[in-house]
């Protein structure tokens, strides 16, 4: 199999007329979701569990097995002993979330660019599997996708030769800032082109999925860079890869664009539902928590619960800024009211680990 030769963007043969209905539906669904985001005072805190779940699902597409609950339980008590393979999975997920947070902060200072994606890649592969695969650098050797341990002759896809990476990525970067007829179609094209160029030795799929909320935020289609689409790709994994392969094999851009716009429509509706539920729960907690806790720290308490719904007492104190005596009393009151439950009792110097189950149920 010969290495793939990326065509210059925008690609020829896009059937714009065929996408009129899907473009309208996807932009409308996204606008409705953004309306909900704009009504959330601090979406970065309230939607934090959804952000972690996106990291879990995007990483799962690449083979990790850790769940949202396992990631949060680990962060609540990093000293808890776990299997090395589980630790590796969790660390990859944490790196994914850290890379996304870094990107969001960076976009306030500069546009999407190749240097930013190299920096995200370095964060993604820091101290995890793939740490020896040139973190933060575009590849300088040929790679290929195929059976584990198989030769290039057995490959299902061979990305462009190394010497074509920089010209192809330069064209890709230019296209990110091109005034396309519709930004969602532009995003569909940019995402698949990135994955077909496969500029890194590892982590291309995850970086390609990070592009989606970052692009939507930069193009001001979303007021916050929080769009969770990996659930759709993970659920429809076979079609996801089939559509990617059809672009490389048959130049079937239209099939991929159709799949992508359908994914945006579906996930915008799912995301809207989850965001509404989380916001309603937050408002309910603001009404109920004062009578439960009888504390002046009620807002700090609620924000800490929504930011990290599985936590240890000490962790809760650090993130809320509440002292030990008050924190213990507040958590006891919340536990007695059934708002939080204990998933591990205190032992020795390790505090109890609690879970805010209602929020996790919405997030899952």
C-alpha positions in Angstrom: 0.0 0.0 0.0 1.4 3.4 -1.0 1.4 6.3 1.4 -1.7 8.5 1.3 -1.4 11.8 -0.6 -3.6 14.5 1.0 -5.4 16.7 -1.4 -5.2 20.5 -1.0 -8.0 22.0 1.1 -10.8 22.7 0.5 -11.3 19.4 -1.3 -13.0 19.1 -4.7 -16.4 17.4 -5.1 -18.2 18.6 -2.0 -21.9 18.4 -2.8 -23.1 21.5 -0.9 -26.7 21.2 -2.1 -27.0 17.8 -0.5 -26.1 19.2 2.9 -28.5 22.1 3.1 -30.9 20.3 5.5 -28.2 18.8 7.7 -26.3 22.1 7.9 -29.5 23.9 9.0 -30.3 21.2 11.6 -26.8 21.0 13.0 -26.3 24.8 13.3 -29.7 25.1 15.0 -29.0 22.3 17.4 -25.7 23.8 18.3 -27.2 27.2 18.8 -29.8 25.8 21.2 -27.0 24.1 23.2 -25.0 27.3 23.3 -28.1 29.1 24.6 -28.0 26.8 27.6 -24.2 27.3 28.0 -24.7 31.1 28.1 -27.2 30.7 31.0 -24.6 28.9 33.1 -22.6 31.3 35.2 -19.5 29.1 35.4 -19.7 26.3 32.9 -16.1 25.2 33.5 -17.1 24.2 37.0 -20.6 23.0 36.5 -19.7 20.9 33.4 -16.4 19.7 34.8 -17.7 16.0 35.1 -18.8 16.1 31.5 -15.4 17.3 30.4 -13.8 14.4 32.3 -16.3 12.0 30.7 -15.4 13.3 27.2 -11.7 12.6 28.1 -12.7 9.1 29.2 -14.7 8.3 26.0 -12.2 9.8 23.6 -9.4 7.8 25.2 -11.6 4.6 25.2 -11.8 4.8 21.4 -8.0 4.3 21.5 -8.2 1.3 23.9 -8.2 2.6 27.5 -10.7 0.9 29.8 -10.9 3.2 32.9 -14.3 4.6 33.8 -15.3 8.1 34.9 -15.8 6.9 38.4 -12.4 5.3 38.5 -10.7 8.5 37.3 -12.5 10.6 39.9 -11.9 8.0 42.7 -8.2 8.1 41.8 -8.1 11.9 41.9 -9.9 11.8 45.2 -7.1 9.6 46.7 -4.1 9.2 44.4 -2.4 7.1 47.1 -4.9 4.3 46.8 -3.2 1.3 45.4 -4.5 0.3 41.9 -3.3 -2.0 39.1 -0.5 -0.6 36.9 -2.5 -1.0 33.7 -5.5 0.9 35.3 -3.1 3.6 36.5 -1.8 4.0 33.0 -5.3 4.4 31.6 -6.3 6.9 34.2 -3.1 9.0 33.6 -3.8 9.2 29.9 -7.3 10.4 30.6 -6.0 13.0 33.1 -3.5 14.2 30.5 -6.3 14.5 27.9 -8.2 16.8 30.2 -5.1 18.8 31.1 -4.3 19.3 27.4 -7.9 20.6 26.8 -7.7 23.0 29.7 -4.3 24.3 28.4 -5.8 24.8 24.9 -8.8 26.7 26.3 -6.5 29.1 28.2 -4.3 29.4 25.1 -7.1 30.4 22.8 -7.7 33.6 24.9 -4.2 34.7 23.7 -3.7 33.2 20.2 -5.6 31.4 17.5 -5.5 27.7 16.6 -2.1 27.0 15.1 0.4 24.2 14.6 2.5 25.2 17.6 -0.5 24.9 19.9 -1.3 21.4 18.6 2.3 20.3 19.2 2.1 21.6 22.7 -1.2 19.7 23.3 0.5 16.6 22.0 3.4 17.0 24.5 0.9 17.3 27.4 -1.1 14.3 26.1 1.9 11.9 26.0 3.6 13.2 29.1 4.8 10.2 31.3 2.3 7.8 29.7 2.3 5.1 27.0 3.7 6.8 24.0 6.0 9.0 25.9 8.9 7.7 23.8 7.0 8.6 20.5 8.3 12.1 20.1 5.9 14.1 22.2 5.2 17.5 20.8 6.9 16.8 17.5 5.6 15.9 14.0 6.9 12.6 12.9 10.1 12.2 10.9 9.5 8.6 9.9 6.9 6.7 8.0 4.1 5.1 10.2 1.1 2.9 9.3 -2.1 1.5 10.8 -2.6 -2.2 10.7 -2.6 -5.4 12.8 -0.5 -5.3 15.9 3.0 -6.5 15.1 2.1 -6.6 11.3 4.3 -5.2 8.5 3.6 -2.2 6.4 2.5 -4.6 3.6 -0.4 -5.7 5.9 -1.4 -2.1 6.8 -5.0 -0.9 6.5 -3.8 2.7 6.0 -0.5 4.2 5.3 -0.3 8.0 6.1 1.7 10.5 4.1 5.4 10.2 3.9 7.3 12.1 6.5 8.6 14.8 4.1 5.0 15.6 3.2 3.9 16.3 6.8 4.9 20.0 7.0 3.5 21.1 3.6 0.3 19.2 4.4 0.0 20.5 7.9 0.7 24.0 6.6 -2.2 23.8 4.2 -4.3 22.3 7.0 -3.5 25.3 9.3 -4.4 27.7 6.5 -7.7 26.0 6.0 -8.6 26.3 9.7 -8.8 30.1 9.1 -10.4 30.0 5.7 -13.8 31.6 5.2 -15.7 28.4 4.2 -19.4 28.4 3.2 -20.3 26.7 6.5 -18.0 26.3 9.6 -19.4 22.9 10.6 -18.6 21.4 7.2 -15.2 23.1 7.4 -14.7 21.4 10.8 -15.7 18.0 9.4 -13.1 18.4 6.6 -10.4 19.7 8.9 -10.9 16.9 11.4 -10.7 14.1 8.9 -7.7 15.7 7.1 -5.8 15.9 10.3 -6.3 12.2 11.1 -5.4 11.2 7.6 -2.2 13.2 7.6 -1.5 11.5 11.0 1.3 14.0 11.8 2.3 12.4 15.2 3.6 9.0 15.9 0.8 8.5 18.5 -2.2 10.3 19.8 -3.6 11.6 16.5 -7.2 10.4 17.1 -7.4 12.2 20.5 -5.9 15.4 19.2 -8.3 15.2 16.2 -11.2 15.0 18.6 -9.9 17.9 20.8 -10.0 20.0 17.6 -13.9 19.9 17.6 -14.7 21.9 20.7 -11.7 24.2 20.2 -12.7 25.0 16.6 -16.3 25.6 17.6 -15.1 28.0 20.3 -12.7 29.9 18.1 -15.4 30.3 15.4 -17.8 31.6 18.1 -20.3 28.9 17.4 -20.0 28.1 21.1 -19.5 30.6 23.9 -17.6 28.0 25.9 -15.3 25.3 24.4 -17.4 22.5 25.9 -18.9 20.1 23.3 -18.8 16.4 24.0 -18.9 14.3 20.8 -16.8 11.3 21.6 -19.8 9.4 23.0 -21.3 9.3 19.5 -18.0 8.2 17.9 -17.5 5.6 20.5 -21.0 4.2 20.1 -20.7 4.2 16.3 -17.0 3.2 16.2 -17.3 0.9 13.2 -19.0 3.5 11.0 -16.6 6.2 12.4 -13.6 4.4 11.1 -15.3 3.2 8.0 -16.1 6.8 7.0 -12.5 7.9 7.7 -11.2 5.0 5.6 -13.7 5.9 2.8 -12.2 9.4 2.5 -8.7 8.0 2.2 -9.6 5.2 -0.1 -12.4 6.7 -2.3 -12.2 10.4 -1.6 -15.7 10.1 -0.2 -15.8 13.4 1.6 -19.5 13.7 1.3 -20.2 10.4 3.2 -17.9 11.6 6.1 -19.5 15.1 6.2 -23.0 13.5 6.4 -21.8 11.3 9.3 -20.2 14.2 11.1 -23.2 16.6 10.8 -25.4 13.8 12.1 -23.1 13.4 15.0 -23.2 17.1 15.8 -27.0 17.1 15.7 -27.3 14.0 17.9 -24.7 15.1 20.5 -25.9 18.8 20.6 -29.3 17.4 21.7 -27.7 15.0 24.2 -25.4 17.7 25.5 -28.3 20.2 25.8 -30.3 17.6 27.9 -27.4 16.9 30.2 -26.5 20.6 30.7 -30.1 21.4 31.5 -30.2 18.6 34.1 -27.0 19.8 35.7 -28.1 23.4 35.8 -31.5 22.3 37.3 -29.6 20.2 39.9 -27.3 23.2 40.7 -30.3 25.5 41.2 -32.0 23.0 43.4 -28.9 22.6 45.5 -28.7 26.4 45.9 -32.2 26.3 47.3 -31.9 23.2 49.6 -28.2 23.4 50.8 -28.6 26.5 53.0 -31.3 24.7 55.1 -29.2 21.5 55.2 -25.8 22.9 56.0 -26.7 26.2 57.9 -23.4 27.4 56.6 -22.0 30.7 55.2 -19.9 28.5 52.8 -22.9 27.1 50.9 -21.8 28.4 47.4 -18.2 27.2 47.9 -19.6 23.8 49.0 -21.9 23.4 46.0 -19.2 24.5 43.5 -16.8 22.0 45.0 -19.4 19.2 44.7 -20.1 20.0 41.0 -16.4 20.4 40.1 -15.5 17.0 41.5 -18.4 14.7 42.6 -16.1 12.0 44.0 -13.8 13.5 46.7 -12.0 13.1 50.0 -12.4 15.5 52.9 -9.0 17.0 52.4 -9.5 17.5 48.7 -12.9 19.2 49.4 -11.2 21.5 51.9 -8.5 22.6 49.4 -10.9 23.2 46.5 -13.6 25.0 48.6 -11.3 26.9 50.9 -13.3 25.8 53.9 -11.5 24.9 57.2 -11.5 21.4 58.6 -14.1 21.9 61.4 -16.6 23.6 59.1 -15.9 21.1 56.2 -16.5 18.1 58.4 -19.7 19.5 59.8 -21.0 20.4 56.2 -20.1 17.0 54.8 -21.8 15.3 57.7 -25.0 17.3 57.2 -24.9 16.6 53.4 -24.4 12.9 54.2 -27.3 12.8 56.7 -29.5 14.5 54.1 -28.6 11.8 51.5 -27.0 14.4 49.2 -23.7 12.6 49.3 -22.8 9.0 50.3 -19.7 7.3 51.5 -17.9 5.0 49.2 -14.9 4.4 51.4 -14.7 5.0 55.2 -11.8 6.9 56.7 -8.9 4.8 57.6 -5.7 5.9 59.3 -4.6 9.2 57.9 -6.8 8.7 54.8 -10.1 10.6 55.0 -13.4 9.1 53.9 -14.2 9.3 50.2 -17.7 10.6 49.2 -19.7 10.6 46.0 -22.4 13.0 44.8 -24.3 10.3 43.0 -27.1 12.4 41.4 -24.5 14.4 39.4 -22.7 11.3 38.3 -26.0 9.7 37.1 -26.6 12.7 34.8 -23.0 12.7 33.6 -22.8 9.0 32.7 
